[in-house]
Amino acid sequence: MPTTLVVGGLPVTVYGLDGLTPVPSGQPAPKPVAVAFLLHGRGQRSDDKLMVRFAERLVQYSHDQPAATKDLVVVAFDQRNHGHRLVAKDRQLGWLEGGKRRAQERLDRGLEAHDLDNPSHAADMMAMQVGTARDVSFLVDFLPAALFPDDDRTVDDWYCAGISLGGHATWLALAHGASLLSRWRAHFSKASP
C-alpha cells in the first residue's frame, strides 16, 4: 500500500514502506534501506497506471530476493508542470505536436499551420529536467527524516530511474549527485588524518 508524505511542501508517494523488515523493540534495524526515485515521462503523472505498476513491481522484486541485504522503497512525485504541479499544459508540448488536428486548430485561430506549437520547448524541457534533478537532490537531503522520524532506519543507498523526460532528469540527478559525492569525498579525505 503506497504512503503519501509531504516533504518540505512536495507531496511524494512511497511504495514499500509498509513492507520493511520489522524492527524488534529496542533492537537496531535488521537492514538498511535503499531508496529508488521513479520519475515519469512528459505529459504523465506519478500516479499513472504504468508508474504505479512499475513501482509496485520493483518493491515486489526486492522482497522476493532472499539474500537481499537492504530493504527497498520506491519514491514517486509529480515533476514540475505535471500532475498536481501543472500550471501551463501547452509548455509540455514539443515544437510541433498534434498532427493534422492541431494544424487545423491553428488555422481556425488565424495562425499558420506550421507555426511552432511551443517555441520555448527546449528551455521548458531543460528547466523541467534540471528542476526535477534538484527536487531529487532536495529529497535526498530531507526524505530520511520524513520516512524515519524516530531514526529507526538508515538510508544506505539512493537510486534513480525514469521514463522519457524522467530518464533525462535521472541522468542530471545522477551527474549532479556524482559530482557532489566526489567533492564531499575530496573534502573529507583532506580532513581525515
MARKOLGU-231034 format. One record per residue (C-alpha): residue number from 1; x, y, z; residue in one letter. Coordinates in pm, 1 decimal, always signed. Each point is the difference from the previous one (the first is absolute). Layout:
N
ATOM     i          x          y          z   aa
ATOM   NUM          X          Y          Z    A
...
//
This chain:
193
ATOM     i          x          y          z   aa
ATOM     1       +0.0       +0.0       +0.0    M
ATOM     2     +156.3     +334.0     -101.1    P
ATOM     3      +52.1     +268.9     +261.5    T
ATOM     4      -28.7     +371.0      -77.3    T
ATOM     5     +236.6     +235.0     +180.9    L
ATOM     6      +56.9     +372.4      -35.7    V
ATOM     7     +367.9      +90.0      +10.3    V
ATOM     8      +68.3     +372.3      +12.7    G
ATOM     9     -325.5      +68.7     -185.6    G
ATOM    10      +58.3     -266.3     -266.7    L
ATOM    11     -248.0     -291.0       +9.8    P
ATOM    12     +170.2     -333.4      -65.4    V
ATOM    13     -137.5     -352.4      -25.6    T
ATOM    14     +207.4     -270.1     +168.5    V
ATOM    15      -41.5     -364.3     -100.6    Y
ATOM    16     +124.1     -279.9     +224.6    G
ATOM    17      +10.5     +188.2     +328.5    L
ATOM    18     -256.3     -234.3     +153.4    D
ATOM    19     +203.8     -305.1     -108.5    G
ATOM    20     +331.2      +86.8     +166.7    L
ATOM    21     +157.7     -269.2     +213.4    T
ATOM    22     -143.8      +51.3     +349.2    P
ATOM    23     +224.2     +154.1     +263.8    V
ATOM    24      -20.4     -184.5     +334.1    P
ATOM    25      -68.1     +236.8     +289.2    S
ATOM    26     +322.1     +142.1     +140.3    G
ATOM    27     +211.3     -172.5     -268.7    Q
ATOM    28     +195.6     +151.5     -286.9    P
ATOM    29     -159.6      -17.7     -345.0    A
ATOM    30      +68.2     -334.2     -165.6    P
ATOM    31      +62.8     +154.3     -342.6    K
ATOM    32      +85.8     +342.0     -134.8    P
ATOM    33     -232.4     +150.5     -259.3    V
ATOM    34      +60.9      +82.1     -364.6    A
ATOM    35     -215.5     +270.2     -157.0    V
ATOM    36      -76.6       -2.6     -372.7    A
ATOM    37     -153.0     +308.0     -161.2    F
ATOM    38     -226.7      -81.1     -293.7    L
ATOM    39      -53.5     +293.3     -236.8    L
ATOM    40     -286.7       +9.7     -252.1    H
ATOM    41       +3.0     +112.1     -361.1    G
ATOM    42     -112.7     +322.4     -164.6    R
ATOM    43     -374.9      +50.9      +18.9    G
ATOM    44      -35.4     -273.7     +261.8    Q
ATOM    45      -55.8       +0.2     +375.2    R
ATOM    46     +164.4     -190.3     +281.1    S
ATOM    47     -326.2     -187.0      +62.1    D
ATOM    48      -52.4     -120.6     -359.4    D
ATOM    49      -72.6     -374.1      -13.8    K
ATOM    50     +334.5      -72.4     -168.2    L
ATOM    51     +194.5     +180.5     +272.1    M
ATOM    52     -197.1     -161.8     +283.2    V
ATOM    53      +48.5     -345.9     -150.5    R
ATOM    54     +372.6      +66.9      -53.8    F
ATOM    55      +44.1     +115.3     +362.4    A
ATOM    56     -194.3     -295.5     +140.4    E
ATOM    57     +196.9     -250.0     -207.4    R
ATOM    58     +333.6     +147.7     +108.6    L
ATOM    59     -101.4      -34.7     +364.1    V
ATOM    60     -134.2     -352.3      -53.7    Q
ATOM    61     +316.1     -106.7     -182.6    Y
ATOM    62     +208.6     +130.4     +288.4    S
ATOM    63     -211.3     -191.0     +252.9    H
ATOM    64      +33.6     -318.8     -205.2    D
ATOM    65     +381.1       +2.7      +33.8    Q
ATOM    66      +80.0     -224.3     +298.3    P
ATOM    67     +360.6     +120.4      +23.9    A
ATOM    68      -85.9     +372.3      -17.2    A
ATOM    69     +210.1     +193.5     +248.8    T
ATOM    70     -214.6     +315.3      -24.9    K
ATOM    71     -366.9      +81.5       -0.4    D
ATOM    72     -124.0     +205.2     -295.7    L
ATOM    73     -249.3     +282.4      -17.4    V
ATOM    74      -96.6     +172.6     -323.7    V
ATOM    75      -84.2     +370.3       -1.3    V
ATOM    76     -203.1     +173.4     -270.2    A
ATOM    77     -108.0     +362.2      -32.0    F
ATOM    78     -145.5     +224.1     -268.5    D
ATOM    79     +267.6     +182.8     -192.5    Q
ATOM    80      -24.3     +373.7      -51.2    R
ATOM    81     -291.6     +107.7     -221.3    N
ATOM    82     -149.3     -351.0      +23.2    H
ATOM    83     -275.2     -161.1     +205.7    G
ATOM    84      -98.4     +210.8     +301.7    H
ATOM    85     +282.8     +243.8      -89.1    R
ATOM    86     -145.4      +76.7     -346.5    L
ATOM    87      -13.6     +371.8      -73.5    V
ATOM    88      +30.4      +22.3     -382.2    A
ATOM    89      -85.2     -315.6     -196.1    K
ATOM    90     +105.6     +155.2     -332.8    D
ATOM    91     +354.7      +34.2     +140.1    R
ATOM    92      +19.6     -382.0       -0.9    Q
ATOM    93      -38.7       -4.2     -379.5    L
ATOM    94     +285.2      -50.9     -244.0    G
ATOM    95      +76.0     +240.4     -282.7    W
ATOM    96     -251.0     -172.6     -229.0    L
ATOM    97     -254.7     -234.4     +154.4    E
ATOM    98     -355.4     -102.4      -60.3    G
ATOM    99       +4.9      -80.1     -371.6    G
ATOM   100     -280.3     +104.4     -234.9    K
ATOM   101     -255.5      +70.6     +273.2    R
ATOM   102     +241.9     +240.1     +167.5    R
ATOM   103      +81.5     +160.4     -336.7    A
ATOM   104     -372.4      +52.2      -71.4    Q
ATOM   105      -49.7     +156.6     +343.6    E
ATOM   106     +283.1     +238.9      -79.5    R
ATOM   107     -154.7      +92.3     -336.2    L
ATOM   108     -336.7      +58.2     +170.7    D
ATOM   109     +171.1     +250.3     +232.8    R
ATOM   110     +154.8     +185.0     -296.1    G
ATOM   111     +351.6     -138.7      +51.1    L
ATOM   112     +222.0     -175.2     -249.5    E
ATOM   113      -29.0     -380.1      +22.2    A
ATOM   114     +379.5      -29.4      +19.7    H
ATOM   115      +42.5     +247.5     +288.5    D
ATOM   116     +171.2     -153.4     +298.6    L
ATOM   117     -234.6     -147.3     +259.4    D
ATOM   118     +247.1      +84.1     +276.7    N
ATOM   119     +283.5     +229.2     -107.4    P
ATOM   120     +160.9      -30.0     +344.5    S
ATOM   121       +2.2     -381.7       -8.9    H
ATOM   122     +377.2      -37.3      +53.1    A
ATOM   123       +9.7     +238.0     +296.7    A
ATOM   124     -317.0     -152.3     +148.2    D
ATOM   125     +132.8     -355.6      -20.1    M
ATOM   126     +340.0      +91.7     +140.2    M
ATOM   127     -158.6     +197.5     +284.1    A
ATOM   128     -225.4     -293.9      +91.6    M
ATOM   129     +290.5     -245.5      -13.3    Q
ATOM   130     +233.4     +216.3     +208.0    V
ATOM   131     -282.6      +85.1     +241.0    G
ATOM   132      -81.8     -366.8      +48.3    T
ATOM   133     +366.3      -83.6      +58.1    A
ATOM   134       +5.6     +271.9     +265.8    R
ATOM   135     -318.2     -141.7     +152.5    D
ATOM   136     +173.0     -339.2      +23.7    V
ATOM   137     +300.8     +163.5     +165.6    S
ATOM   138     -233.5     +183.6     +240.1    F
ATOM   139     -172.9     -327.9      +87.2    L
ATOM   140     +333.0     -175.1      +61.7    V
ATOM   141      +63.8     +265.4     +263.6    D
ATOM   142     -342.1       +2.5     +167.6    F
ATOM   143     -181.0     -326.9      -78.3    L
ATOM   144     +174.2     -216.6     +264.2    P
ATOM   145     -139.0     +215.6     +281.9    A
ATOM   146     -350.2      -28.2     -148.0    A
ATOM   147      +27.8     -376.7      -52.4    L
ATOM   148     +159.1      -79.4     +335.5    F
ATOM   149      -70.6     +281.7     +246.1    P
ATOM   150     +113.5     -217.9     +291.7    D
ATOM   151     +332.0      -88.5     -169.5    D
ATOM   152      -94.8     -368.1      +11.1    D
ATOM   153     +142.8      -54.5     -350.6    R
ATOM   154     +285.9     +130.5     -207.5    T
ATOM   155       -3.1      +64.8     -372.3    V
ATOM   156     +311.3     -162.8     -139.9    D
ATOM   157      -44.0      +35.4     -377.2    D
ATOM   158     -176.7     +230.3     -242.7    W
ATOM   159     -112.5     -101.5     -347.8    Y
ATOM   160     -183.3     +183.4     -275.2    C
ATOM   161     -180.2     -124.8     -311.0    A
ATOM   162     -230.0     +170.5     -243.6    G
ATOM   163     -195.2      -26.0     -319.3    I
ATOM   164      +51.3     +250.8     -283.8    S
ATOM   165       +3.5     +345.9     +168.4    L
ATOM   166      +61.7     -182.3     +328.1    G
ATOM   167     +295.3     -180.9     -158.4    G
ATOM   168     +161.4     +330.9      -93.8    H
ATOM   169      -59.9     +134.2     +350.8    A
ATOM   170     +150.6     -322.6     +136.8    T
ATOM   171     +322.7      +59.1     -192.5    W
ATOM   172      +19.9     +354.0     +135.0    L
ATOM   173      -75.3     -113.3     +356.5    A
ATOM   174     +265.9     -270.9      -20.2    L
ATOM   175     +256.6     +234.2     -156.0    A
ATOM   176      -66.3     +262.2     +266.5    H
ATOM   177      +10.1     -261.2     +276.1    G
ATOM   178     +323.9     -148.9     -129.4    A
ATOM   179     +171.8     +338.9      -12.9    S
ATOM   180     -126.8      +88.1     +347.3    L
ATOM   181     +116.3     -334.9     +136.8    L
ATOM   182     +346.7      +41.6     -150.1    S
ATOM   183      +28.1     +350.6     +152.5    R
ATOM   184     -107.1     -135.0     +339.4    W
ATOM   185     +249.8     -284.5      -23.4    R
ATOM   186     +277.2     +242.2      -93.0    A
ATOM   187      -93.3     +227.4     +289.6    H
ATOM   188      -20.0     -277.5     +257.1    F
ATOM   189     +314.7     -176.7     -120.5    S
ATOM   190     +192.5     +325.0      +60.9    K
ATOM   191     -155.6      +36.8     +343.6    A
ATOM   192      +75.3     -358.8     +106.2    S
ATOM   193     +338.2      -80.4     +161.6    P
//
